[in-house]
Amino acid sequence: MGSGKTTIGRLLSKNLNKDFYDSDNVVEEKTGVKVPLIFEYEGEVGFRKREEKVLKDLVCHKNIVLATGGGIILNKSNCKLLVDNGYVIYLRSNCEDLVFRMTGDKSRPLLQQGDLKETLETLFEFRDPIYTSISDYIIETKNKRANEIAFEIESFVKKI
């Protein structure tokens, strides 16, 4: 969450001449409401079910760049879908950078209660090993601009 997946995904799709999808945006398009409202009425469980359904549809597309929500990897079947249908790139960000980016952001339901830094550290602690285990490539984002990260991913993809 907040690592730059959407920003970098858009850049990458443009540079590679591929279609771009953001799974959270697709969920919003299909439901007609924003993610925070889905969380409010259906909770995280309801949102995750919608997210899984959208992912199943999106992985059928070819020639795309897909940015997913940060928690999509909490479901093992989602991990399998990602691994089996493309390259998984993990944009690993440190908590200090994420706190800076997320302060005041009201669009992320999981960050609306408690101490922001503690919440991000807890999420990172739990999610990092999952992302690490399913990733084809890991990029440390600290002190890198979006275009540098996109170029690094392009170089990785072209080597394969």
N, C-alpha and C positions, 0 to 999 in steps of 0.2 A: 504494500500500500504506500503510494507516494514515491515510488522508486523511479518513475518516469516512463512506465510501460506505454502509456497512450501517446505521449509526446514522441518518444523514440520510435514507437510502432508506426506512427504517421510518417515520420521522416524516412524510415526504412522502406516502407511500402512505396513511397514516392521514388526513392533512389533505385529500388529494384523493379519498379513498374509492376507492382502487385496491388491487389485490392486490400484495403485495410478494414478490419473489424475490431471493435472493442466490445467484449462480451457484456459488460455492464450496460453499455449504450443499447445493445440489441435487446437485452432484458427490458429496458425502459421503453423502447419502441414497441415491443410486443405487448406490454402491459398498459402502456399509456400513462405511466406514472414513474416518478423518480425512485431510485433505489432506497433513499431514506424512508419514503412512504411505505414501500414494500416491507421494510424492516419493522416499521411501526405497527402495521396491521397483521403481518404474517410471521414476524420474528425472523431470526437468522435462518431457522430451519426452512421456512417457506421460501425465503430468497434463494437458499442453496438448491432447492428443488427446481426452481425456475432457471437458475444458472446452469445446472446440469443438463436440462432439456435444451437450452440454447447452445451449449457446447457440443452436444451430440449433433445438432444441425450444422454448426459452423465447421466442424472438422471434416465434413463431407465436401466442403469447397476446396478447390485447388487454386494454386497460385495466389495465396493470400498471406498477409501478416496479421496475426491475431494477438491482441493485447487482452489479457484476462484480468479479472478481479484478483486481488492478492490472496484471497481465501479459497480460490477454486481448487487448490491442491488438497484441501481438507477431506475431500471425497476420493477414495482410492480408485473408483471407476473413472473419475475425471483425470486423475494422474495417468491411468492407462490410456485413455483417449488421447491425451496430449503426447505421450511418449510414442504411441503407435501411429500418429498422424502428422508428424512434423518434427522440427527441431525445437527443443525447449531451451530458451535462453533465460538465465536467471540474472536479473539486475540487482546485485546485492548492494544495498545502501547501509550506511551506518546510522545508528539511532539519532545521533546529534543532527545530522542532515535532515532526517525525516521529521524530527521535532520542529526544526526551522520551517520546513515546507508545510507541515500540517497544522501549525498553530493558527487558530481561527477558522479552520476549514470545517464548515457545518455539514458538508455533503457526505461525510463518512460516519455512518452510524456507530461503528465499533469504537470510535474515538470520542464519543460524546459524554462518556462518564468516567470519572476518576482522573488520575494524573496522566497526562498525555505521554510523558516519557516512560513511565512505568508500563502503561498499556502497550506502547510500541515495543518496548524491550521484551515483554511477555509474548507478544505476537511473534516477534523475531525468533525468540528462543524456541518456540514450538514449530514455526514454519520453516526456518532455515534448514534443518536437516532433511525435511521433505523436499524442498526445492533442490538442495544439493544432490539428493539421491536420484532425482528424475531429469536433471539438467544435462544437456549436451555441451553446454558452454556456460561458464560463470564469468560475469564482468563485475569487477569492483567499480562502483560508480563515483567514489569519492574523488573530488577535484577534476572530474571530467565533464565536459559539455555534452549536450545531447547529440550534436553532430559527430563528436569524437566517438561516442558510444555506438551510434548508428554505423559509422565507418568500420569500427572493430567487428561488429556483427556481420556486416557485408563481407569483410575479409574472411571471417570464419566460414560463412555460407559458401563462398566461392571456392574455398579449399576442398570442400566435400564433394 
